[in-house]
Amino acid sequence: MSDRDDRNRAATEARHYNPYPSEFLEREFEIYDLLREQLPIARSEVMSNTTLGEAKGGWVLTRYDDGSEVLRDPETFSNQTLAYPVRPWIPQAIDPPMHTSYRRILNPWFAPEAMTKLEPHLEQYANELADKMLEKDEFDFVADYADPFPTVIFCELAGFPADDYPRIMDWKNIIMHGGDGHRRGHDLTCAKARELGHDVDGDDGLTNEAALAARAAAAGEVYQYFQQLLDARRESPQDDLVSKLLTAKYEGERPLTQEEIEDTLFLLFMAGLDTVASALGLMIQDFAQNEVKRKEFIELMDSDDPSQLSQAIEELVRVHSIVLLPRRVTREASFHGAVFQPEDTVMVPTQASNRDPEAFPDPNTLIFDRMPNRHLGFGLGPHRCLGIHLARRELRIALQVFHRKCPNYRLDPNKTANAFGGMKGLASLPLVRT
Ligand code: HEM
């Protein structure tokens, strides 16, 4: 095939770029490689920046250097992009300088020392879940382990009662997974839309309008839930994030408003529930099919040098990046030959940046001692992941505990995993112990 054909193919892929449905995942890396080689700053006509959002067009950036440049420049590339179900969430949808003030409040609560103190509890809970899951030889790694582990830990940190886990998961699945191939997210969204009086006929009958209404209703319920919790903590404070937010001071001067607290809790809820679970599912799916790398990883777990295991975790996050990072252009900007207009969306899929061979030689291979490894899996610039120290510990401990108890496993040949796109991950991963 000629260069011209490849370029035409790339232009077609870019025009139709939609990373949200699960079908996209079947060709995800092939598409990103083609774009990076042929059209690294590609114009897309139909791109939306949410699972259910309106398609407005924009740009897809597949090179590591270009993505990094965008993430480092919040003045030109604003974080206020999505259609928020209630209000823009804090701090992720707020630009500096206000963003900096919010991060100053939140950073100490997620600092490395605070997270290290949690480690014995993380170990104990991971062990408990793994023991229960491994009572059977066939199990669902995501439903039985990857989902509850970070979610319950996050609920404890936040101050959400443990008994609320099922409804918290249901809300999260409607808000985040109404239209991305997540089966339970889809079913719950259909049920909620019907409850609201929308005519949802069969599995394919969910319109965007009905899904958006269901999402807004679920978000409304989450906000109400926060309001009740805040009232309870005002009466009797505990050692949790809800109580900490009630006493926090913006710029050391004024208390946060009720709305600011709710919008912060909402973002923490979205970021804290899904991310580690998604990454864990993808990592184990890969290990289930790649015995050599799995064994290599298990050997590193017993290494005398703990930094080797930490490096391996970073490499797993690079290869199994889950986050798409959309930005809104604030002013006309020339960008390496392209001209961005105000209000354009620029999408940085970390899945593409992190497999750019210019930045990561042999990018599709897990190289556990890769150095340097400045991947974008946790973002870059002012919005770099607040939960990074928690996430790293959860990933390490969850993988260690599972592999100590179950070093040999494979994909269940009689069942299929349920993958979802966008902020991608797995809703289920059936495995068999071998
Ligand atoms: C494997 C797990 C995780 C991954 C891959 C991940 C990835 C990311 C990425 C890429 C960003 C940047 C967003 C942007 O630039 O717009 C981000 C931001 C954020 N993450 Fe994480 N995250 C993970 C776990 C967590 C956890 C466990 C929390 C916990 C509470 C968390 C809280 C946040 C928050 C609050 C932000 C917004 C920061 C800001 O805008 O300043 N993340 N994360």
Residues whose N, C-alpha, C, O or C-beta is under 5 A from the ligand:
A	BS01	HEM	P91 Q92 L268 A271 G272 T275 V276 A279 V323 L325 L376 G377 F378 G379 P382 H383 R384 C385 L386 G387 L390 A391
